[in-house]
Amino acid sequence: LEVSLYPNPVKDILNVTAATEIKSVEIYNLQGQKVKMSSQKQVSVSDLAKGIYFVKSQDINNAISTQKIVKE
């Protein structure tokens, strides 16, 4: 699954784009705890602490992509 996450580093809103329709976006901290879940292409991360997070995106075909982001 080809997913673009921008901006990175992110302050408030994380944009998620992919060639296929995104079904879910989950954000995990470095301890592996899920801290956010969304089905939108724009995810508000303003309430997250500064640091590194992993973003797991799943499309309607159940393909999964995991990428790293930095929260400012």
N, C-alpha and C positions, 0 to 999 in steps of 0.2 A: 504494500500500500504506500503510495507516494503522497505524503502530507507535508504541507508547508505551514510552519508556525512563525508568526511575526507579530509585533517586533520582538526581537530577542537580543538583549535583555528587555523584559517587559515591565511596565509600571502598573497600568490599570486594566487594560483590555487586551487579551490574547486572541488573535485572529487565527482560525484554523481553516485551511483550504485544501481540497483534494479533488481529483478528477471524478471520483464517485461520491455519492451522497454519504455524509458522515452520520452515523447512527448514535455514537456516544463519544464523549471526551471525558477522560478521567485524569486527574492530577494527583500525583503521589509525592510525598516528601522522601528524603533520603533514607528514612527508616522503613519505607515501604507502606506507610499508612496512607489511605486514600483521604485527601483533604478537600477535593472538589469533584463534582460530577455534573455534566451538562450534556444536552443534546443540541445545543446551539453552536453556530460557527464562530460566535464571539463569546468568550468566557471572561467574566470579571474576576481578576485576581488581586484586586486592590486590598482585600482583607487578609491576604497571605503575608507571612513574614518574609523578609529579604532572605534570599538563598537560592539553592539549586533544587529543581523539581523535575520529575519525569512526567511526560504527558503521553498517555496511552489513548490512541484514537482508533475507533473501530468503524468500518463502513457497513453499508447494507448487505455486502457479500461476506461479512464476518472476517474480512482481512484486517489485520492489526498492525499498527505502527507505534513504536515507542521512541520518543525523542526527549532530549534534555533541554530545559529552559532555565534561564537565570531571572529571578525576580529582583528588581531593584528596590 
